[in-house]
Structure formats: C-alpha cells, structure tokens
Amino acid sequence: MQRGRFYLTEKGRDLLAYCQTGEPLNFTRAAIGTGKIESTAALFVMDKLVEEVQEVDIRGIKANGDGTSTISLAITNHETKQGFLMSEVGLFAQDPRKGEILYGVAYYDDHADYIPVHDQEMVEISMDIIVVVANVDTINIKIDRSMICASQLDLMDLAGRGRSNQTVKGNWDLIQDLALRIAAMGTSIQTDARYNNFKVNFKMLDGNEQFEGIYDAQMDRFVI
C-alpha cells in the first residue's frame, strides 16, 4: 500500500463500472479521520472511514484528460474540538442502487498531518486528490458555495493566466489613469489646438520618428 495514494474501494470500482453506461458519477462529500489501515486488501473492502473525525469541503474538480480527475479539498480546523492526526481521507459518492458509498480512500500512516484545535493554531490545508473516473460522461460534485475560498495560486492569477506579477489594484489604477487620459483627449479635441494637452515638439524629433496625419493650415496644427 503506497502512502498517500488514492485507492478505489470495491464499491467505488463497481460504481465506476456502472457509470460507464452513461449514468452520472455524483460525488457527495469528503471526510478525514484518524483510523489505521493495515493493508491494501483491507482498504479495498472499506465501507466507511475507520475513524471519521470531520467532513471537509470540496472546492472543485478538474479533468486531467487521462481517465482521472483532480478533486481539490479544503481542510480547516474551524470546528475542531480536539487535536488529531489526519491519517485517512475518504471521498464519498452516491450510488443510485445502494445509496452513499465510500468511493475511495487515501492513507497516510506515519506521514499524517496533525490538526490542532482552532484555539491553538488556525490550519487551512489545500489538498488535491487524483481520482480514477475512466470514461464517465458526467461527473457532479457537491460544493458548499459559502465555503469556497481562493488558493494562493488563485490569488496570484487574478490578473489573468500568465500575468501573475500584476495585481488587481495595479490594473485598476492603470485603467483609471487611461480613463482620465481618454476623457482629457475628448475635451481637447473640442477646443483650440493651442490649448491641447497633447502636443508634439517637432524640434525635438529625430530623423527616425514618423507621423501620419494632415496639416491644418487654418488652425496651424498637425492633425494625427
């Protein structure tokens, strides 16, 4: 048994095979616990976590294009009353024939994270689990919208993919500055060019700069 790897239970495999016929695969919840799993064989026949402690929030799902999907979990200790070692993580799904089942489990054993009580330290862990979904056409997850939070990657990418060195405030300031310039340009177009805020000093131009436009002899100006 590989520590931290996500294994499908027998009921999970049965549901996955059933969903290959066109039925949607509906994930209902995720949970963590403190149980000890002795072997892979024991893991396959699990119906529930050995010692479930609390449910965790499902933040989203992403198809990987290879028959697997990555499900993102948000683990916090906001309601933790007693500290514990998080040794098992379970993902549950709704089987239309059997009801809610334990779809798969990840086991951490000696690599378990300690979750303290909230009064001692605030813990927020983002965890991605890779789940086998094969060729299922439709996958649904149950998300508590009130608990959605942004990850560090989400915050870094607010300016757009590939532009993580920018900030929302910085972009907003640039937009406001551009809006003021456009407003000033609109005002200046309606007034005498001698009062225009935008001007070119032809004496300062070098031979490499070119402009296209029309010379307005009446107003003594070059219109670009």
The 8 nearest C-alpha neighbors of each residue, nearest first, counted from 0:
[[1, 39, 2, 38, 4, 106, 40, 42],
 [0, 2, 4, 3, 106, 39, 107, 5],
 [1, 3, 107, 4, 106, 0, 108, 105],
 [2, 4, 107, 106, 105, 1, 5, 110],
 [5, 3, 105, 2, 1, 6, 106, 0],
 [4, 6, 105, 104, 3, 103, 129, 128],
 [7, 5, 103, 104, 105, 4, 8, 43],
 [8, 6, 103, 11, 102, 12, 104, 9],
 [7, 9, 43, 11, 103, 10, 102, 44],
 [10, 8, 12, 11, 43, 44, 13, 7],
 [11, 9, 13, 8, 12, 14, 102, 100],
 [10, 12, 102, 8, 14, 9, 7, 13],
 [13, 11, 15, 9, 10, 14, 7, 16],
 [12, 14, 10, 16, 11, 15, 9, 17],
 [13, 15, 17, 11, 16, 12, 10, 18],
 [16, 14, 12, 18, 17, 13, 11, 19],
 [17, 15, 13, 19, 14, 18, 12, 20],
 [16, 18, 14, 15, 19, 20, 13, 22],
 [17, 19, 22, 15, 20, 16, 21, 135],
 [20, 18, 135, 16, 17, 21, 134, 15],
 [21, 19, 18, 22, 17, 16, 135, 136],
 [22, 20, 19, 18, 136, 23, 135, 137],
 [21, 23, 18, 20, 24, 19, 17, 137],
 [24, 22, 137, 138, 18, 25, 21, 136],
 [25, 23, 138, 139, 18, 137, 26, 22],
 [24, 26, 139, 92, 93, 140, 138, 23],
 [27, 25, 92, 140, 91, 139, 28, 93],
 [28, 26, 92, 141, 91, 140, 25, 93],
 [27, 29, 91, 26, 90, 141, 30, 57],
 [30, 28, 90, 55, 89, 54, 91, 56],
 [29, 31, 54, 55, 89, 53, 88, 90],
 [32, 30, 88, 87, 53, 51, 52, 89],
 [31, 33, 51, 52, 87, 50, 85, 34],
 [32, 34, 86, 85, 50, 84, 87, 51],
 [35, 33, 50, 49, 32, 86, 87, 36],
 [34, 36, 37, 33, 49, 108, 86, 87],
 [37, 35, 38, 34, 42, 41, 106, 49],
 [36, 38, 35, 41, 39, 42, 40, 0],
 [39, 37, 41, 40, 36, 0, 42, 43],
 [38, 40, 42, 0, 41, 43, 37, 36],
 [41, 39, 38, 43, 42, 44, 37, 0],
 [42, 40, 38, 39, 43, 44, 45, 37],
 [41, 43, 39, 40, 45, 44, 38, 36],
 [44, 42, 8, 40, 9, 41, 45, 39],
 [45, 43, 42, 41, 9, 8, 46, 40],
 [44, 46, 42, 47, 43, 8, 41, 48],
 [47, 45, 101, 44, 100, 48, 10, 8],
 [48, 46, 45, 101, 49, 100, 89, 51],
 [47, 49, 51, 50, 89, 32, 34, 45],
 [48, 50, 34, 51, 47, 35, 32, 33],
 [49, 51, 34, 32, 33, 48, 52, 35],
 [50, 52, 32, 48, 31, 53, 49, 33],
 [53, 51, 32, 31, 50, 33, 54, 30],
 [54, 52, 30, 31, 51, 55, 32, 79],
 [53, 55, 30, 29, 31, 56, 52, 28],
 [56, 54, 30, 74, 29, 73, 53, 57],
 [55, 57, 73, 72, 58, 74, 29, 54],
 [56, 58, 72, 142, 59, 71, 73, 55],
 [59, 57, 71, 72, 147, 56, 142, 73],
 [58, 60, 71, 70, 57, 61, 142, 72],
 [59, 61, 70, 69, 71, 68, 62, 58],
 [62, 60, 69, 68, 63, 70, 59, 71],
 [61, 63, 68, 64, 69, 67, 60, 66],
 [64, 62, 68, 65, 67, 61, 69, 66],
 [63, 65, 62, 66, 67, 68, 61, 133],
 [66, 64, 67, 63, 133, 62, 68, 131],
 [65, 67, 133, 132, 64, 131, 134, 68],
 [68, 66, 131, 132, 130, 65, 63, 133],
 [67, 69, 62, 63, 130, 61, 129, 70],
 [70, 68, 129, 61, 128, 60, 127, 130],
 [69, 71, 60, 128, 127, 59, 68, 129],
 [70, 72, 127, 59, 58, 126, 57, 60],
 [71, 73, 57, 126, 58, 56, 125, 127],
 [74, 72, 125, 56, 124, 55, 57, 126],
 [73, 75, 124, 55, 123, 72, 125, 56],
 [76, 74, 123, 122, 77, 124, 73, 55],
 [75, 77, 79, 78, 117, 122, 116, 121],
 [78, 76, 75, 117, 79, 121, 122, 116],
 [77, 79, 76, 80, 117, 116, 75, 53],
 [78, 80, 76, 116, 81, 77, 117, 82],
 [81, 79, 116, 78, 82, 117, 76, 115],
 [82, 80, 116, 79, 83, 115, 114, 117],
 [81, 83, 115, 116, 114, 80, 79, 113],
 [82, 84, 114, 113, 85, 81, 115, 33],
 [85, 83, 113, 112, 111, 86, 33, 114],
 [86, 84, 111, 112, 33, 32, 87, 113],
 [85, 87, 111, 107, 33, 108, 106, 84],
 [88, 86, 106, 32, 31, 105, 85, 33],
 [89, 87, 31, 105, 104, 30, 32, 106],
 [88, 90, 104, 30, 29, 103, 31, 91],
 [91, 89, 29, 103, 102, 101, 28, 104],
 [90, 92, 101, 102, 28, 100, 27, 26],
 [93, 91, 26, 27, 100, 25, 99, 102],
 [92, 94, 99, 98, 25, 95, 100, 26],
 [93, 95, 98, 97, 96, 99, 92, 14],
 [96, 94, 98, 97, 93, 99, 14, 22],
 [95, 97, 94, 98, 93, 14, 99, 17],
 [98, 96, 94, 95, 99, 100, 93, 10],
 [97, 99, 94, 93, 95, 96, 100, 92],
 [100, 98, 93, 92, 94, 91, 97, 101],
 [101, 99, 92, 91, 102, 93, 98, 94],
 [100, 102, 91, 46, 47, 103, 90, 92],
 [103, 101, 11, 91, 90, 8, 92, 100],
 [102, 104, 7, 8, 6, 90, 101, 89],
 [103, 105, 89, 6, 5, 88, 90, 106],
 [104, 106, 5, 88, 3, 4, 87, 6],
 [105, 107, 87, 3, 2, 86, 108, 104],
 [108, 106, 86, 2, 3, 110, 111, 109],
 [107, 109, 86, 110, 111, 106, 35, 2],
 [110, 108, 111, 107, 86, 2, 112, 84],
 [111, 109, 107, 108, 112, 86, 2, 3],
 [110, 112, 86, 107, 85, 109, 108, 84],
 [113, 111, 85, 84, 114, 110, 86, 83],
 [112, 114, 84, 83, 85, 115, 111, 82],
 [113, 115, 83, 82, 84, 112, 76, 85],
 [116, 114, 82, 113, 117, 120, 119, 83],
 [115, 117, 82, 79, 81, 118, 80, 119],
 [116, 118, 121, 120, 119, 76, 77, 79],
 [119, 117, 116, 120, 121, 115, 77, 80],
 [120, 118, 117, 116, 115, 121, 82, 122],
 [119, 121, 117, 118, 122, 115, 116, 76],
 [120, 122, 117, 76, 123, 119, 118, 77],
 [123, 121, 75, 76, 120, 124, 114, 117],
 [124, 122, 75, 74, 125, 121, 73, 76],
 [123, 125, 74, 73, 126, 75, 122, 72],
 [126, 124, 73, 72, 74, 123, 127, 71],
 [125, 127, 72, 71, 124, 73, 128, 74],
 [128, 126, 71, 70, 72, 69, 129, 125],
 [127, 129, 70, 69, 130, 71, 126, 5],
 [130, 128, 69, 68, 67, 70, 127, 5],
 [129, 131, 68, 67, 69, 132, 128, 5],
 [130, 132, 67, 133, 66, 68, 129, 7],
 [131, 133, 67, 66, 135, 130, 134, 68],
 [134, 132, 66, 135, 131, 67, 15, 65],
 [135, 133, 136, 66, 19, 132, 18, 67],
 [136, 134, 19, 137, 133, 18, 132, 21],
 [135, 137, 134, 21, 23, 138, 19, 22],
 [136, 138, 23, 135, 24, 139, 22, 21],
 [139, 137, 24, 23, 25, 140, 136, 135],
 [138, 140, 25, 26, 24, 137, 141, 23],
 [141, 139, 26, 25, 27, 142, 138, 59],
 [140, 142, 27, 26, 28, 139, 143, 57],
 [143, 141, 57, 144, 140, 58, 56, 59],
 [142, 144, 145, 146, 141, 147, 56, 57],
 [145, 143, 146, 147, 142, 58, 148, 141],
 [144, 146, 143, 147, 148, 142, 56, 58],
 [145, 147, 144, 143, 148, 56, 58, 142],
 [148, 146, 144, 145, 58, 143, 149, 142],
 [149, 147, 146, 150, 58, 73, 145, 144],
 [148, 150, 153, 154, 151, 147, 152, 58],
 [149, 151, 153, 152, 154, 148, 125, 155],
 [150, 152, 154, 153, 155, 149, 156, 125],
 [151, 153, 155, 150, 154, 156, 149, 157],
 [154, 152, 150, 156, 151, 155, 149, 157],
 [155, 153, 151, 156, 157, 152, 150, 149],
 [154, 156, 152, 163, 153, 157, 151, 164],
 [155, 157, 163, 153, 159, 154, 158, 160],
 [158, 156, 159, 154, 155, 153, 167, 166],
 [157, 159, 156, 162, 165, 166, 167, 163],
 [160, 158, 156, 157, 162, 161, 163, 165],
 [159, 161, 162, 156, 163, 158, 157, 155],
 [160, 162, 163, 159, 156, 164, 158, 165],
 [163, 161, 159, 160, 164, 158, 165, 156],
 [162, 164, 156, 155, 165, 161, 158, 159],
 [165, 163, 162, 166, 155, 158, 161, 156],
 [166, 164, 163, 158, 162, 169, 167, 170],
 [167, 165, 169, 168, 158, 170, 164, 157],
 [166, 168, 170, 169, 158, 171, 157, 165],
 [169, 167, 171, 166, 170, 172, 165, 173],
 [170, 168, 166, 172, 171, 167, 173, 165],
 [169, 171, 173, 167, 172, 168, 166, 174],
 [170, 172, 168, 174, 173, 169, 167, 175],
 [173, 171, 175, 169, 170, 174, 168, 176],
 [174, 172, 170, 176, 171, 175, 177, 169],
 [173, 175, 171, 177, 176, 172, 178, 170],
 [176, 174, 178, 172, 177, 173, 171, 179],
 [177, 175, 173, 179, 178, 174, 172, 180],
 [176, 178, 180, 174, 175, 179, 173, 181],
 [177, 179, 175, 181, 176, 180, 174, 182],
 [180, 178, 182, 176, 177, 181, 183, 175],
 [179, 181, 177, 183, 182, 178, 184, 176],
 [180, 182, 184, 178, 183, 179, 185, 177],
 [183, 181, 179, 185, 184, 180, 178, 186],
 [184, 182, 180, 186, 181, 185, 179, 187],
 [185, 183, 181, 187, 186, 182, 180, 188],
 [184, 186, 182, 188, 183, 187, 181, 189],
 [187, 185, 183, 184, 189, 188, 182, 190],
 [186, 188, 195, 184, 190, 189, 185, 183],
 [189, 187, 185, 186, 190, 184, 195, 192],
 [188, 190, 187, 186, 185, 191, 192, 184],
 [191, 189, 187, 188, 192, 186, 194, 195],
 [192, 190, 193, 194, 195, 189, 187, 188],
 [191, 193, 195, 194, 190, 220, 187, 218],
 [194, 192, 191, 195, 190, 220, 218, 196],
 [195, 193, 192, 191, 196, 190, 187, 197],
 [194, 196, 192, 187, 197, 193, 191, 198],
 [197, 195, 194, 198, 187, 184, 183, 192],
 [198, 196, 195, 199, 184, 187, 192, 194],
 [197, 199, 196, 200, 195, 192, 193, 201],
 [198, 200, 201, 197, 203, 204, 202, 221],
 [199, 201, 202, 203, 198, 204, 197, 205],
 [200, 202, 204, 203, 199, 205, 198, 208],
 [201, 203, 200, 204, 205, 199, 206, 208],
 [204, 202, 201, 200, 205, 199, 206, 208],
 [205, 203, 201, 202, 208, 206, 200, 207],
 [206, 204, 207, 208, 203, 202, 201, 209],
 [205, 207, 208, 204, 209, 203, 201, 202],
 [206, 208, 205, 209, 204, 210, 203, 201],
 [209, 207, 206, 205, 204, 210, 201, 203],
 [210, 208, 207, 211, 206, 204, 205, 212],
 [211, 209, 212, 208, 223, 221, 213, 222],
 [212, 210, 223, 209, 213, 222, 221, 214],
 [211, 213, 223, 222, 210, 221, 214, 215],
 [214, 212, 222, 221, 215, 223, 211, 220],
 [213, 215, 221, 220, 222, 216, 212, 219],
 [214, 216, 220, 217, 219, 218, 221, 213],
 [217, 215, 219, 218, 214, 220, 221, 213],
 [216, 218, 219, 215, 220, 214, 221, 192],
 [219, 217, 220, 216, 215, 192, 191, 193],
 [220, 218, 216, 217, 215, 221, 214, 192],
 [219, 221, 215, 218, 214, 222, 216, 192],
 [220, 222, 214, 213, 215, 223, 212, 219],
 [223, 221, 213, 212, 214, 220, 215, 211],
 [222, 212, 211, 221, 213, 210, 214, 220]]
